[in-house]
Every structure is written in C-alpha cells, then in structure tokens.
Amino acid sequence: MMLMNSSSAPTVRLKHTSINSDFSGRSNRPISLLSALYKLLTKVISKQVERVLDAEQPREQAGFRKNYSTIDHLHAINELIERCSEYRMPLYIAFIDYEKAFDTVETNSLWNVLQEQGVQSQLITLLRGIYASAQSMFKVGETTIPVKICRGVRQGDTISPKLFIATLEHVFRKLSWNDFGLAVNGNFLTNLRFADDVVLLAKSAEELQTMIDELDEHSLKCGLKISTAKTKIMATAGTAISLRGTQLECVESFLHLGQRISLNRDFPEEIARRIRAGWSCFHRYEKFMSSRTVEMEYKRALFNMCILPAMLYGAETWVLAKTTERKLACAQRRMERFMVGVRLLDKKTNAWLRGVTKVKDAVSSARERMWAYGWELAMSTNVKWSRELVEWRPPLTRPAGRPKARWRDEFQKVLGTCNWQLIARAKTKKEWIDLTRCRML
C-alpha cells in the first residue's frame, strides 16, 4: 500500500544483465534480462492497473484479457466469411502488421493514455520513474556509450502487454468509424484485435482505404508504424489498396493467429497444415515415442498433452468433412504404429492398435472441442463478437441453391433443430459433449 500512498516514485535499484546481440539484421535487437526484483515490482503494479485497463477495452480486443482467447477471434472471422459467402455479400479485409510494435510506443504519449483511461496518478508516476531510468549501453572497443531509451515497452515485462493494448485502444478511439464496417445485429463491426494483430473489416474498397489511412495517421502519433510489406489485403473482388504510396499485396489466404484464413473457407488445407504441425511435434520426440524400453503410458501422456494439441489447434472453428476426418485418422494411426513398433505389413487392425496405445482419438477430440466451444458460446454472459456472429442473419434473401457446409450444421444434424443454443443452455457441459457420440454412430 506504500506504493499507492506515495506521491513520488520510490527509488529501487535494479540490476539488469545484458548480452551481446548481432545487429546485422533489421529484426535483431539487444536483449535485457530483467531481474527478479523488477519483475516482482511490475507484477504488483500490473495487478493494480489490470482491472482499470481491462474495463476500458472493447470486445474487439481479445489479447491479454481474461475469458478471451485466439479462438474467439478466429471463430468470429470464419463466421463472418461464412455468412458473407452464403449471402453473397462483399467483404474487404486488411490484416494490419505494426513494425516492431512493442518497441516503438512513445512513452510520453503512454502516460497521457493511462491518465485518460483512469489509472491512478500515483501508479503513473511510479511507471514514469521506472521508464525514465531506462538506458542501453553500447560497447565500441574500450568505449562504453550510454543511450537513453525514450520509446517502447519492455518485452517480457508482465505489465507491457497491458500498456500496449491501452495505447492501441487510445488510437482506435480517435477514429470516427461510426458508419464503417459491417452491420451485425444493429452494431457495426470494423475491427478485431488480438494485442498488435489487427484485422480491419469493410464493405467496400473505398471504405477500407479510408480506414487504413486514418488508422496509420493516428497510429504514427503514438509511435506505431504500419508495415507496408507485411500488411495484406483479402477481398471478395479484386481491388488496389495502398498505404503511403505503396500498394498493399492482395492475397487469397493469410496465416492469422496460427490459422490459415481464406475467403473460400478451405478447411481441408488448414487441417492438412495442422497434421504437418502434429508430425513436426512427433518427430521432435521420435526417439522417445519409438523406443521399445519406454512404457506405453508415458508415450500416451506425451501424445495426448503435446502432439494432439498441435494437430487440433483451432479445431473449435473447423467444418469437418468425411475426407478430412479420414486424413486425421490416418495420420494418427501412422503415429500409433511408430509408438507400438509395428508396420502396415504386420496387418494389425485399427482396433488392436488403439487397444495397445489407448490414446485419445483425434477426430473425436476435434468434434468434442467444437461442441465444447459451442456450449461456451451459448452460455457466455460476455457479448463477444464470436457469439454475435453465430446468431447473425443478414437482412437479405439468400441466393437459391445449397450453401457450403456451415459451422452450425454439425449441431443441427445431431439435434434436428436450428435452435441448438436453447438446448445447450438446458444441459451441463458434459451432457452437451456426450451428444457428439450420436454423431459418431
């Protein structure tokens, strides 16, 4: 409590350990190893400001927030693409990338941001005192040159993520986008953010161009610069979007938050990518997994805790088809044969193989993840965009013809009704997930 009652920042002597760094590339930066005392101090400050700053964050920001995850925004984007595809609505997406985002925040503007968002003045004074003493030491031959650090929040610091998303929220509050974006149940969706991973959403190329220009203008005032090389455009119709005189690349797919996003909703390609990720993880432990001296229970635990999650990241958002289910199952059986030490020529049945390994089934686990997430959306008290987009039905007439498989079709097939959320709210999570067995029969 002494920190809160003090009007000035206490003097705390902190020891930093520096290591050599290669400056030959643009992405290489010197690293500072933060002392345990410093981490303890910023952890205390972080706990004090967390509740205040989180209350200032909108639902568009999911990064470093309780009860939010990458899955929420991945599902929101996939649902938006699904609905625009089903109703033939135009959609223009910009995946914004900031150059060295955490390292370029103007600290002078940061203190104004914290004051604007209700952080107590004593805590701001304390943070200013911490950042005022920041400096880097460059050794050239026998000469040591001190350089004062005037921008950036410290990477690896517990409070840095909160400071960054507060700054980004300040930028977005300066934007007048009341009529921009897509109208979803009476609210306009213009952007989705996960820390510095920003997605802009528009209904026309002209609108998207205006949004990018305005975001760039206000971002620069806080020290944030949008990268023209890494920012990508995805649109239902060909378009030319530029930034500071440089035309931005238009792509058919983009890797966002660990998942491949595409307007044609190419889940088979994404699932194939996850299978490769599973194999990459498996090969890392190949000697352990194929050893005849290691007990199967340890192999099983490693598979369930490390390899299966690598294969199923983002499965909550997938639309599974029979072909992709077979690919997942085949990849898993091949891994299991490595674990047991048998080959295809040994002609062991799949049932025998599973009886030996007793690992979780990849296809069943993927489906359980999807149903569990569906239950969480139905029960959620937070009005997330992921939930709102699931319930969204555009006020348009859907074109004739059968639409592509949709995420919600899984529930409708099993339950026989489109009101799956009402049924989910009437069941416990376990009872709800148990319904997936009906789908497997």
C-alpha positions as CSV (number, residue, x, y, z in Angstrom):
1,M,0.0,0.0,0.0
2,M,3.0,2.3,0.4
3,L,3.2,2.5,-3.4
4,M,-0.3,3.8,-3.6
5,N,0.0,6.4,-0.9
6,S,3.3,7.8,-2.1
7,S,3.2,10.9,-4.4
8,S,6.5,10.1,-6.0
9,A,8.2,7.0,-7.3
10,P,10.4,5.2,-4.8
11,T,14.0,4.6,-5.8
12,V,14.5,0.9,-6.5
13,R,17.9,-0.2,-7.6
14,L,17.5,-2.9,-10.3
15,K,20.3,-5.0,-11.8
16,H,20.0,-5.7,-15.5
17,T,22.1,-8.3,-17.2
18,S,22.9,-7.5,-20.8
19,I,24.1,-9.9,-23.5
20,N,25.7,-9.4,-26.9
21,S,23.5,-9.0,-29.9
22,D,24.1,-9.2,-33.6
23,F,22.8,-6.0,-35.3
24,S,23.4,-7.2,-38.9
25,G,19.6,-7.7,-39.5
26,R,16.7,-5.3,-39.0
27,S,14.8,-7.7,-36.8
28,N,17.7,-8.2,-34.3
29,R,17.5,-6.2,-31.1
30,P,19.6,-6.1,-27.9
31,I,18.1,-8.2,-25.1
32,S,17.8,-7.2,-21.4
33,L,17.3,-9.9,-18.8
34,L,15.0,-8.4,-16.2
35,S,15.9,-9.0,-12.6
36,A,13.6,-10.9,-10.2
37,L,13.1,-7.7,-8.1
38,Y,12.0,-5.7,-11.1
39,K,9.5,-8.5,-12.2
40,L,8.1,-8.5,-8.7
41,L,7.6,-4.7,-8.7
42,T,5.9,-4.6,-12.1
43,K,3.7,-7.6,-11.2
44,V,2.4,-5.6,-8.2
45,I,1.8,-2.6,-10.5
46,S,0.1,-4.8,-13.1
47,K,-2.4,-6.2,-10.6
48,Q,-3.3,-2.6,-9.6
49,V,-3.9,-1.3,-13.2
50,E,-5.3,-4.5,-14.7
51,R,-8.9,-4.1,-13.7
52,V,-9.0,-0.4,-14.7
53,L,-7.5,-1.0,-18.1
54,D,-9.5,-4.1,-18.9
55,A,-12.7,-2.2,-18.2
56,E,-11.6,0.3,-20.9
57,Q,-11.1,-2.4,-23.5
58,P,-13.9,-3.2,-26.0
59,R,-14.9,-6.6,-27.1
60,E,-12.9,-6.1,-30.3
61,Q,-9.7,-6.6,-28.2
62,A,-9.1,-10.2,-27.1
63,G,-5.4,-10.1,-26.4
64,F,-4.2,-10.5,-22.8
65,R,-7.7,-10.5,-21.4
66,K,-9.4,-12.9,-19.1
67,N,-12.1,-15.1,-20.7
68,Y,-10.8,-14.3,-24.2
69,S,-8.6,-16.4,-26.5
70,T,-7.4,-16.5,-30.0
71,I,-10.2,-19.0,-30.8
72,D,-12.8,-16.2,-30.2
73,H,-11.4,-14.0,-33.0
74,L,-10.6,-16.9,-35.3
75,H,-14.2,-18.1,-35.0
76,A,-15.5,-14.6,-35.5
77,I,-13.6,-14.2,-38.7
78,N,-14.6,-17.6,-40.0
79,E,-18.3,-16.9,-39.2
80,L,-18.1,-13.6,-40.9
81,I,-16.6,-15.1,-44.0
82,E,-19.2,-17.9,-43.9
83,R,-22.1,-15.5,-43.7
84,C,-20.8,-13.2,-46.4
85,S,-20.2,-16.2,-48.7
86,E,-23.7,-17.6,-48.0
87,Y,-25.5,-14.3,-48.7
88,R,-23.1,-13.1,-51.4
89,M,-22.1,-10.0,-49.5
90,P,-19.0,-8.0,-50.4
91,L,-16.2,-8.3,-47.8
92,Y,-12.9,-6.5,-47.6
93,I,-10.3,-7.5,-45.0
94,A,-7.0,-5.9,-44.1
95,F,-4.5,-7.8,-41.9
96,I,-2.5,-5.0,-40.2
97,D,1.0,-5.5,-39.1
98,Y,2.9,-3.0,-37.0
99,E,6.7,-2.7,-37.3
100,K,8.3,-3.7,-34.0
101,A,5.1,-2.7,-32.2
102,F,6.1,-3.1,-28.6
103,D,9.5,-1.3,-29.3
104,T,8.1,1.8,-30.9
105,V,5.4,3.0,-28.5
106,E,6.0,6.7,-27.5
107,T,6.3,6.6,-23.7
108,N,5.4,10.3,-23.4
109,S,2.0,9.6,-25.0
110,L,1.7,6.5,-22.9
111,W,1.3,8.4,-19.7
112,N,-1.5,10.5,-21.2
113,V,-3.2,7.3,-22.3
114,L,-3.1,5.8,-18.8
115,Q,-4.5,9.0,-17.3
116,E,-7.2,9.2,-20.0
117,Q,-8.2,5.6,-19.1
118,G,-8.5,6.2,-15.4
119,V,-5.2,4.8,-14.0
120,Q,-4.4,6.4,-10.6
121,S,-1.8,9.2,-10.8
122,Q,0.4,7.5,-8.2
123,L,0.8,4.5,-10.4
124,I,1.5,6.6,-13.5
125,T,4.2,8.5,-11.5
126,L,5.7,5.2,-10.5
127,L,5.8,3.9,-14.0
128,R,7.3,7.1,-15.3
129,G,10.1,6.8,-12.7
130,I,10.8,3.2,-13.9
131,Y,10.9,4.2,-17.6
132,A,12.8,7.4,-17.0
133,S,15.9,5.5,-15.9
134,A,15.9,3.1,-18.9
135,Q,19.1,3.1,-21.0
136,S,21.1,0.9,-23.2
137,M,24.9,0.6,-23.0
138,F,26.8,0.1,-26.3
139,K,30.4,-1.0,-26.1
140,V,32.6,0.0,-29.0
141,G,36.1,-1.2,-28.4
142,E,37.1,0.1,-25.0
143,T,34.5,2.8,-25.1
144,T,31.1,2.4,-23.4
145,I,28.3,4.7,-24.8
146,P,25.1,5.1,-22.8
147,V,21.9,5.7,-24.8
148,K,18.7,6.9,-23.1
149,I,15.6,4.8,-24.1
150,C,12.6,7.1,-24.9
151,R,10.2,4.7,-26.6
152,G,8.9,1.2,-26.4
153,V,7.6,-1.0,-23.6
154,R,9.8,-3.8,-22.4
155,Q,9.5,-7.2,-24.0
156,G,8.9,-9.9,-21.4
157,D,7.7,-7.4,-18.7
158,T,4.4,-8.5,-17.1
159,I,2.9,-5.1,-17.4
160,S,4.0,-4.4,-21.0
161,P,1.0,-6.1,-22.8
162,K,-1.5,-4.0,-20.8
163,L,0.4,-0.8,-21.6
164,F,0.4,-1.7,-25.3
165,I,-3.2,-2.6,-25.7
166,A,-4.1,0.6,-23.7
167,T,-2.1,2.6,-26.3
168,L,-3.8,0.8,-29.2
169,E,-7.2,1.4,-27.7
170,H,-6.4,5.1,-27.5
171,V,-5.6,5.1,-31.2
172,F,-8.9,3.5,-32.1
173,R,-10.9,5.9,-30.0
174,K,-9.6,8.7,-32.2
175,L,-11.2,7.1,-35.3
176,S,-14.6,8.2,-36.5
177,W,-15.9,4.9,-37.9
178,N,-19.5,5.0,-36.8
179,D,-20.9,4.0,-40.2
180,F,-18.0,1.9,-41.4
181,G,-17.6,-1.9,-41.3
182,L,-20.4,-4.5,-41.4
183,A,-23.7,-4.0,-39.6
184,V,-24.2,-7.1,-37.4
185,N,-27.5,-7.1,-35.4
186,G,-27.5,-3.3,-35.2
187,N,-23.8,-2.9,-34.3
188,F,-21.0,-2.1,-36.7
189,L,-18.0,-4.4,-36.8
190,T,-15.0,-2.6,-38.0
191,N,-12.1,-4.4,-36.5
192,L,-10.9,-7.3,-34.4
193,R,-7.7,-7.1,-32.3
194,F,-5.5,-9.6,-30.5
195,A,-2.8,-7.4,-29.0
196,D,-1.0,-6.0,-32.0
197,D,-2.6,-8.4,-34.5
198,V,-5.3,-6.1,-36.0
199,V,-7.9,-7.0,-38.7
200,L,-9.9,-4.3,-40.4
201,L,-13.3,-5.2,-41.9
202,A,-15.1,-3.1,-44.6
203,K,-17.9,-3.5,-47.1
204,S,-16.1,-1.7,-49.9
205,A,-12.6,-1.0,-51.2
206,E,-13.1,2.8,-50.8
207,E,-14.1,2.3,-47.2
208,L,-11.2,0.0,-46.4
209,Q,-8.7,2.5,-48.0
210,T,-10.1,5.3,-45.7
211,M,-9.9,3.1,-42.6
212,I,-6.2,2.2,-43.3
213,D,-5.2,5.8,-44.0
214,E,-6.9,7.1,-40.8
215,L,-5.5,4.2,-38.7
216,D,-2.0,4.9,-40.0
217,E,-2.3,8.6,-39.3
218,H,-3.3,8.2,-35.7
219,S,-1.0,5.2,-35.0
220,L,2.0,7.3,-36.0
221,K,1.1,9.9,-33.4
222,C,1.7,7.2,-30.7
223,G,4.9,5.9,-32.4
224,L,3.2,2.9,-34.1
225,K,4.0,2.4,-37.8
226,I,2.1,0.1,-40.1
227,S,4.4,-2.2,-42.2
228,T,3.6,-1.9,-45.9
229,A,5.5,-5.1,-46.6
230,K,3.6,-7.3,-44.1
231,T,0.2,-5.8,-44.2
232,K,-2.1,-7.9,-46.5
233,I,-5.4,-7.4,-48.2
234,M,-8.1,-10.0,-48.7
235,A,-11.2,-9.2,-50.7
236,T,-14.2,-10.8,-52.5
237,A,-13.4,-8.7,-55.5
238,G,-10.1,-7.5,-56.9
239,T,-9.0,-4.2,-55.6
240,A,-6.0,-1.9,-55.2
241,I,-5.3,-0.6,-51.7
242,S,-2.3,1.5,-50.9
243,L,-0.5,2.9,-47.9
244,R,1.8,5.8,-48.0
245,G,2.1,5.4,-51.8
246,T,2.9,1.7,-51.7
247,Q,0.3,-0.7,-53.0
248,L,-0.5,-3.4,-50.4
249,E,-0.4,-7.1,-51.5
250,C,-3.8,-8.8,-52.1
251,V,-3.7,-12.4,-51.0
252,E,-6.1,-15.4,-51.3
253,S,-5.1,-16.8,-47.8
254,F,-3.4,-15.5,-44.7
255,L,-1.9,-17.0,-41.6
256,H,-3.7,-15.2,-38.7
257,L,-3.3,-16.2,-35.1
258,G,-1.9,-19.6,-36.1
259,Q,-4.7,-20.5,-38.5
260,R,-4.9,-20.2,-42.3
261,I,-7.7,-17.8,-43.2
262,S,-9.2,-17.8,-46.7
263,L,-12.3,-16.5,-48.3
264,N,-13.2,-19.8,-49.9
265,R,-13.1,-21.4,-46.4
266,D,-10.5,-24.0,-47.3
267,F,-10.6,-26.1,-44.1
268,P,-9.1,-29.2,-45.8
269,E,-5.9,-27.2,-46.4
270,E,-5.9,-25.9,-42.9
271,I,-6.4,-29.4,-41.4
272,A,-3.5,-30.7,-43.6
273,R,-1.4,-27.9,-42.2
274,R,-2.3,-29.0,-38.7
275,I,-1.4,-32.6,-39.5
276,R,2.0,-31.4,-40.6
277,A,2.3,-29.5,-37.3
278,G,1.5,-32.7,-35.4
279,W,4.1,-34.6,-37.3
280,S,6.7,-31.9,-36.6
281,C,6.0,-32.2,-32.9
282,F,6.0,-36.0,-33.1
283,H,9.5,-36.0,-34.9
284,R,10.8,-33.8,-32.1
285,Y,10.2,-36.8,-29.7
286,E,10.6,-39.6,-32.2
287,K,13.3,-41.4,-30.3
288,F,11.2,-41.4,-27.2
289,M,8.0,-42.3,-28.9
290,S,9.5,-45.2,-30.9
291,S,11.7,-46.6,-28.1
292,R,10.9,-50.2,-27.1
293,T,12.1,-49.5,-23.5
294,V,9.7,-46.6,-22.7
295,E,6.4,-47.6,-21.1
296,M,3.3,-47.0,-23.3
297,E,1.7,-44.9,-20.5
298,Y,4.4,-42.3,-20.9
299,K,4.1,-42.3,-24.6
300,R,0.4,-41.9,-24.3
301,A,0.7,-39.0,-21.9
302,L,3.1,-37.2,-24.3
303,F,0.9,-37.8,-27.3
304,N,-2.2,-36.5,-25.5
305,M,-0.6,-33.5,-24.0
306,C,1.8,-32.3,-26.8
307,I,1.2,-33.9,-30.1
308,L,-2.6,-34.0,-30.2
309,P,-3.0,-30.3,-29.2
310,A,-0.6,-29.4,-32.1
311,M,-2.8,-31.3,-34.5
312,L,-6.1,-29.8,-33.2
313,Y,-5.3,-26.2,-32.7
314,G,-8.3,-24.2,-33.9
315,A,-10.5,-27.3,-34.2
316,E,-13.2,-25.4,-32.4
317,T,-13.7,-23.4,-35.7
318,W,-13.4,-26.3,-38.2
319,V,-16.1,-27.6,-40.5
320,L,-15.3,-31.3,-40.7
321,A,-15.9,-33.4,-43.8
322,K,-15.5,-37.2,-44.2
323,T,-12.3,-36.7,-46.3
324,T,-10.6,-34.6,-43.7
325,E,-11.7,-36.9,-40.9
326,R,-10.1,-39.8,-42.8
327,K,-6.9,-37.8,-43.2
328,L,-6.8,-37.0,-39.4
329,A,-7.4,-40.7,-38.6
330,C,-4.8,-42.0,-41.0
331,A,-2.1,-39.6,-39.6
332,Q,-2.9,-40.6,-36.1
333,R,-2.8,-44.4,-36.9
334,R,0.6,-43.9,-38.5
335,M,1.9,-42.2,-35.4
336,E,0.4,-45.0,-33.3
337,R,2.3,-47.7,-35.3
338,F,5.5,-45.8,-34.6
339,M,4.7,-45.9,-30.9
340,V,3.9,-49.6,-30.9
341,G,6.7,-50.6,-33.3
342,V,4.6,-52.3,-36.0
343,R,4.3,-51.8,-39.7
344,L,1.4,-52.0,-42.2
345,L,2.8,-55.4,-43.4
346,D,2.1,-56.8,-39.9
347,K,-1.6,-56.4,-40.6
348,K,-2.6,-55.3,-37.2
349,T,-6.2,-54.0,-37.0
350,N,-7.0,-50.4,-36.0
351,A,-8.9,-51.7,-33.0
352,W,-5.9,-53.7,-31.9
353,L,-3.6,-50.7,-32.3
354,R,-5.9,-48.5,-30.3
355,G,-6.2,-51.1,-27.6
356,V,-2.5,-51.0,-27.1
357,T,-1.9,-47.2,-27.3
358,K,-5.2,-46.1,-25.6
359,V,-4.6,-42.6,-26.9
360,K,-7.4,-40.1,-27.4
361,D,-8.9,-40.2,-30.9
362,A,-8.1,-37.1,-33.0
363,V,-11.4,-37.0,-34.8
364,S,-13.5,-37.4,-31.7
365,S,-11.4,-34.9,-29.8
366,A,-11.8,-32.3,-32.6
367,R,-15.5,-32.8,-32.5
368,E,-15.6,-32.6,-28.7
369,R,-13.6,-29.3,-28.9
370,M,-16.1,-27.9,-31.3
371,W,-19.1,-28.9,-29.2
372,A,-17.5,-27.6,-26.0
373,Y,-16.9,-24.3,-27.6
374,G,-20.4,-24.1,-28.9
375,W,-21.7,-24.7,-25.4
376,E,-19.4,-22.0,-24.0
377,L,-20.7,-19.5,-26.6
378,A,-24.3,-20.4,-25.7
379,M,-23.7,-20.0,-22.0
380,S,-21.4,-16.9,-22.3
381,T,-22.6,-13.8,-20.5
382,N,-20.0,-11.7,-22.3
383,V,-21.4,-10.5,-25.7
384,K,-18.4,-11.4,-27.7
385,W,-18.3,-10.9,-31.5
386,S,-17.9,-14.7,-31.9
387,R,-21.2,-15.3,-30.3
388,E,-23.0,-12.4,-32.0
389,L,-21.8,-13.5,-35.4
390,V,-23.1,-17.1,-34.8
391,E,-26.5,-15.6,-34.2
392,W,-26.3,-13.1,-37.1
393,R,-28.6,-13.5,-40.0
394,P,-28.2,-10.7,-42.6
395,P,-31.5,-9.0,-43.6
396,L,-31.1,-10.3,-47.2
397,T,-32.6,-13.0,-49.3
398,R,-30.2,-15.9,-49.5
399,P,-29.4,-16.9,-53.2
400,A,-31.0,-20.1,-54.4
401,G,-29.0,-23.3,-54.1
402,R,-27.4,-25.3,-51.3
403,P,-24.8,-23.3,-49.4
404,K,-21.4,-24.8,-48.5
405,A,-21.2,-26.7,-45.2
406,R,-21.6,-24.3,-42.3
407,W,-20.1,-24.5,-38.8
408,R,-23.6,-24.7,-37.1
409,D,-24.7,-27.6,-39.4
410,E,-23.0,-30.0,-37.1
411,F,-25.4,-29.2,-34.3
412,Q,-28.4,-29.2,-36.5
413,K,-27.7,-32.6,-37.9
414,V,-27.5,-34.2,-34.4
415,L,-30.3,-32.2,-32.7
416,G,-32.6,-31.9,-35.7
417,T,-33.3,-28.2,-35.0
418,C,-31.6,-24.9,-35.7
419,N,-32.3,-23.7,-32.1
420,W,-29.2,-25.6,-30.8
421,Q,-28.3,-22.8,-28.4
422,L,-31.5,-23.2,-26.4
423,I,-30.8,-26.9,-26.0
424,A,-27.2,-26.2,-25.0
425,R,-28.3,-23.8,-22.2
426,A,-30.5,-26.5,-20.8
427,K,-27.7,-29.0,-20.4
428,T,-24.4,-29.3,-18.5
429,K,-21.2,-29.2,-20.5
430,K,-20.7,-32.9,-20.1
431,E,-24.3,-33.7,-21.2
432,W,-23.8,-31.5,-24.2
433,I,-20.5,-33.0,-25.2
434,D,-21.9,-36.5,-24.8
435,L,-24.2,-35.7,-27.7
436,T,-21.2,-36.0,-30.0
437,R,-21.5,-39.7,-29.7
438,C,-24.8,-39.6,-31.6
439,R,-22.9,-38.0,-34.5
440,M,-20.3,-40.8,-34.4
441,L,-22.8,-43.6,-34.6
